[in-house]
C-alpha cells in the first residue's frame, strides 16, 4: 500500500527509540509533500518526498490519497486507568464546590469509591464498559495504551481487573501493556494497617500475578498520604524477583522521593511529576527513566502543571499521557493532551507531539515498534483533514480534524 499526497510529520531516522531534551524539537522531520510505502506485513518500508517516487512503482498496489492532510504516528498513551465501573460524577460536583482531592478521599471517595463499584460489578460488565473506552481511544487516534489495575485492592478484584485488561489486549487492534497497581491505595479491610497491606501485597498478590503472567509492569503510588519510599522500595525489590519492571506514580501531591526510588529500581517511567524540582531533574538526567507528565489531571483538578519545559531544557526524555481515570482525568483524548502540552506547558507543537508519540512509546518499551514514522516501524498512523500547519491541530483543539486511523497498516 502507498500513502500519497501526504504531509508527513514525526519522521525519525530508522532505529530511533526516544528523543531527549532539545532533540524533541530539532530531530523530527516534516515532509510537506510526501509518500509512504507499507508492506503486506503492516510495516513501513520506505517514505520520502514525492519527487523521489517513481509513480510506476505504485501500479497494482492499493493507494491512499491523503489529499494534503498530515500523516502522524498514532498516539502512545502510556498511563491510563480505564478499567473501572460506572463514574464518579458526584465527586465532580464536590470538586466544583471546592473540595480537594485529599478531602474527597477522606470522605470515602476517590480510589476506594472506585474499588467499591468495581467489587460489585461483574467481570463481563466491567469488560464491556472498559472496552468501550479503549475503542473510543483508538477511534481518536491512539495506537498504544498502557492499562493499570489498582481499583481492586484485594487479590480477587485485582485479578478481575487484570483479566479484563488481558481481554482488551486480545480484542483491540492497538498495542496494550498491562501494569499491576495493587499499591494504588490501602484496601478497606486493611484500613489503619497499611504495613500489613504491603506485607500481603508482597507475600500474596505479587507472586500470584507473576505466576499467572497477567502483568508486564508493576506500579506504586509513592506519594504523600499513600505509600512511603520505604514501602515502595520493598514492593519493587520483591517485584524484581519476578522480572516485573516498575512504572511509578510520583510527586503528584508532594516531592515524595518517588522519582529517586523509581530511578534506583530502573523504572521504565516515573509519572505525574507535578511537584518536581531540581533534585528530581538531576536524578532523571543520568537515567534511562522516562519523565511522564499528565496534563489532563492538572487541568481537571486545578493542580500545577508538571515543569515539562524545564525538564526538556535539562535533557530529559519527556512523555505526555492522558491518565484516563474516573476521578482526576476522565478523558482519553490524546489530542487534548497534545494541546495542553502546548497551551499550559508551553511546549512547541513538535515537542508536545514527540511527547505524545515516540516518547510515550518509550515509556511502554514499545518505541522500537511504534511511535514514529520510520522505516522498520509499524504503519500505525492517522491521516488528518487538510490543515494549514501542524500547529493548527493543537491551536484549534476542538475542531474535527481526524480523517482516518490505521493500525499496523489496516484502516480502523
Secondary structure, DSSP 8 states (H G I E B T S, - for coil): -EEEEEEEEEE--TT-----TTHHHHT-EEEEEEEEEE-TTSBEEEEEEGGG--GGGGTTS-EEE-TT-EEEE-EEE--B----SS--HHHHHHHHTT--HHHHHHTT-THHHHHHHHHHS-HHHHHHHHHHHHHHHHHTTEEEEEEE--S--SHHHHHHHHHHHHHHHHH-SSEEEEEEEEETS--GGGTT-HHHHHHHIIIIIHHHHHHHT--SEEEEEESTTSB-HHHHHHHHHHHHTTT-EEEEEESSSS--SHHHHHHHTT-SEEEE-TT--HHHHHHHHTS--EEEE-HHHHHHHT-----HHHHHHTT--EEE---BBTTTB----HHHHHHHHHHTT---HHHHHHHHTHHHHHTTT-TTTSSSB-TTSB--EEEE---S-HHHHHHTTTS--EEEEEETTEE-
